[in-house]
């Protein structure tokens, strides 16, 4: 509930405001006003009965353990008393008028009893209330204000005017800041609008670029699938050709054996028919037949050696690139080989090996020889130059690896000699290795695949 009075003295805020009268425009809440002396203290004490007192009045009615209210006599423990502390800034923000010249009584700590309205010194107000308004009543008129009090009042009035002037200046500054805030808000709105326009433009542009990239990826994927299908067709045809060449080889060998047998029979018959011929003529005839048979065998061998020479290269798509590299990072190396294929008559498996050196994983050509049906007609040890080509899936740019086999006795026996009954040990060409990070950065890896081509050169 707000108090009906408008002029109050302040205590406990500062030396300058101590016991100064202030007239407030708006009512002051009763919880802020001392129920005994009627001042507005900085620290209030609220008892259980609801009455509020200032620090001096509370001390005069309290003991070490309890407090008796001077207004109604109710007793409560000091632990049940509520203490609150207020700041002067919040109080001075209230609307108020200049103080009048009636501050002399207040300066002399004289106030009026809230029960009987008698003039009582502030320090005696609690005792006056406890005596049921019979003691400590002042019967003399208050003294005239002294010159020092008037001077102090004038100083207070000047101070209040300065405060009001500062308040007016602050109001003007706040109004200016409000206008500037509106201007800044308009500018921010314009900036947000421009950002939205830029965002829409970028979305449209990159959206179109994304669609183009997807279309290009679809075309590249279709081309790669067609290439793989074409490769399988070529491999099938090469397999059919190899089968036919094998059948032809068997037929030629069969006919060759039959021809030699036929020649031997003819020779024996001629020998029987011309028994009178000299041994020299018989030797000449036998030598002539032997030369013819050897010439026929040489021609057959030449045909068999030249038949597979048309197949010089093989193309292959390596899958699972990321898994192979991860395995090399973990174990130190990994590899992947193609199926066996005849190239220039040699039965070969080829591919790539991942090799970890420090923190870098390198890629190199891997090569392995197997026992083949044409090994009798080939040159051993293997000495032909090899080339591995990594093909860019979009630009068709090529990255070349490989080289010539290094010829040492150990290498010839282990890697490049003629395989007997199985396969040789695989060998990789570390001299032309390439960093796997460079392959990935330049775009050779797409869809976890590498497009590879292997060639056996002259």
SULLINBEL-V777648 format. One record per residue. RES is the residue in one letter. NEAR is the number of other ideal C-beta (glycine too) atoms within 10 Angstrom. Layout:
BEGIN
<<RES & NEAR> <RES & NEAR>>
END
This chain:
BEGIN
<<X & 7> <X & 12> <X & 16> <X & 8> <X & 13> <X & 14> <X & 16> <X & 22> <X & 24> <X & 21> <X & 21> <X & 18> <X & 18> <X & 10> <X & 5> <X & 11> <X & 19> <X & 12> <X & 14> <X & 21> <X & 21> <X & 22> <X & 14> <X & 17> <X & 9> <X & 10> <X & 13> <X & 18> <X & 11> <X & 14> <X & 16> <X & 17> <X & 22> <X & 26> <X & 25> <X & 27> <X & 27> <X & 20> <X & 23> <X & 22> <X & 25> <X & 18> <X & 14> <X & 22> <X & 23> <X & 17> <X & 25> <X & 14> <X & 13> <X & 13> <X & 20> <X & 21> <X & 30> <X & 24> <X & 16> <X & 19> <X & 24> <X & 24> <X & 12> <X & 16> <X & 21> <X & 18> <X & 9> <X & 5> <X & 8> <X & 14> <X & 21> <X & 16> <X & 21> <X & 23> <X & 19> <X & 12> <X & 11> <X & 13> <X & 12> <X & 15> <X & 10> <X & 15> <X & 7> <X & 11> <X & 16> <X & 11> <X & 11> <X & 13> <X & 9> <X & 15> <X & 10> <X & 13> <X & 8> <X & 8> <X & 19> <X & 15> <X & 10> <X & 12> <X & 8> <X & 19> <X & 12> <X & 13> <X & 18> <X & 10> <X & 10> <X & 12> <X & 21> <X & 17> <X & 18> <X & 22> <X & 20> <X & 16> <X & 18> <X & 18> <X & 20> <X & 15> <X & 18> <X & 17> <X & 12> <X & 13> <X & 9> <X & 15> <X & 16> <X & 25> <X & 16> <X & 22> <X & 13> <X & 19> <X & 29> <X & 25> <X & 15> <X & 21> <X & 25> <X & 18> <X & 13> <X & 10> <X & 16> <X & 10> <X & 12> <X & 19> <X & 15> <X & 14> <X & 6> <X & 6> <X & 8> <X & 14> <X & 11> <X & 8> <X & 17> <X & 12> <X & 7> <X & 9> <X & 16> <X & 14> <X & 10> <X & 16> <X & 20> <X & 10> <X & 11> <X & 18> <X & 12> <X & 10> <X & 13> <X & 17> <X & 11> <X & 10> <X & 12> <X & 12> <X & 10> <X & 10> <X & 12> <X & 10> <X & 10> <X & 10> <X & 10> <X & 10> <X & 10> <X & 10> <X & 10> <X & 10> <X & 11> <X & 10> <X & 10> <X & 10> <X & 10> <X & 10> <X & 10> <X & 11> <X & 10> <X & 10> <X & 10> <X & 10> <X & 10> <X & 10> <X & 10> <X & 10> <X & 10> <X & 10> <X & 10> <X & 10> <X & 10> <X & 10> <X & 10> <X & 10> <X & 10> <X & 10> <X & 10> <X & 10> <X & 10> <X & 11> <X & 10> <X & 10> <X & 10> <X & 10> <X & 10> <X & 10> <X & 11> <X & 10> <X & 10> <X & 11> <X & 14> <X & 10> <X & 11> <X & 14> <X & 14> <X & 10> <X & 12> <X & 16> <X & 11> <X & 10> <X & 15> <X & 15> <X & 10> <X & 11> <X & 15> <X & 10> <X & 10> <X & 13> <X & 15> <X & 10> <X & 10> <X & 17> <X & 12> <X & 10> <X & 15> <X & 19> <X & 10> <X & 11> <X & 17> <X & 14> <X & 10> <X & 14> <X & 18> <X & 11> <X & 10> <X & 17> <X & 13> <X & 10> <X & 13> <X & 15> <X & 10> <X & 10> <X & 14> <X & 17> <X & 10> <X & 11> <X & 16> <X & 13> <X & 10> <X & 12> <X & 16> <X & 10> <X & 10> <X & 15> <X & 13> <X & 8> <X & 9> <X & 12> <X & 8> <X & 6> <X & 13> <X & 9> <X & 7> <X & 8> <X & 11> <X & 15> <X & 10> <X & 12> <X & 16> <X & 15> <X & 10> <X & 11> <X & 16> <X & 13> <X & 10> <X & 13> <X & 15> <X & 11> <X & 10> <X & 16> <X & 15> <X & 10> <X & 12> <X & 17> <X & 14> <X & 11> <X & 14> <X & 20> <X & 16> <X & 11> <X & 20> <X & 23> <X & 11> <X & 9> <X & 17> <X & 14> <X & 14> <X & 21> <X & 18> <X & 21> <X & 17> <X & 18> <X & 12> <X & 14> <X & 22> <X & 10> <X & 12> <X & 24> <X & 20> <X & 14> <X & 17> <X & 20> <X & 14> <X & 9> <X & 10> <X & 12> <X & 15> <X & 20> <X & 17> <X & 18> <X & 17> <X & 19> <X & 10> <X & 13> <X & 20> <X & 21> <X & 20> <X & 21> <X & 21> <X & 21> <X & 21> <X & 22> <X & 17> <X & 24> <X & 22> <X & 28> <X & 23> <X & 25> <X & 20> <X & 18> <X & 12> <X & 5> <X & 6> <X & 12> <X & 23> <X & 19> <X & 27> <X & 20> <X & 24> <X & 21> <X & 25> <X & 21> <X & 23> <X & 16> <X & 13> <X & 18> <X & 16> <X & 19> <X & 16> <X & 10> <X & 17> <X & 16> <X & 12> <X & 13> <X & 16> <X & 21> <X & 11> <X & 17> <X & 12> <X & 20> <X & 16> <X & 23> <X & 16> <X & 21> <X & 17> <X & 16> <X & 21> <X & 13> <X & 10> <X & 8> <X & 12> <X & 12> <X & 15> <X & 14> <X & 21> <X & 19> <X & 14> <X & 12> <X & 18> <X & 12> <X & 10> <X & 11> <X & 8> <X & 7> <X & 15> <X & 16> <X & 12> <X & 12> <X & 19> <X & 21> <X & 14> <X & 16> <X & 18> <X & 8> <X & 5> <X & 7> <X & 13> <X & 20> <X & 10> <X & 16> <X & 18> <X & 21> <X & 19> <X & 12> <X & 12> <X & 14> <X & 20> <X & 16> <X & 13> <X & 23> <X & 12> <X & 13> <X & 19> <X & 14> <X & 10> <X & 13> <X & 12> <X & 25> <X & 20> <X & 17> <X & 13> <X & 12> <X & 17> <X & 23> <X & 21> <X & 22> <X & 16> <X & 25> <X & 19> <X & 21> <X & 12> <X & 6>>
END
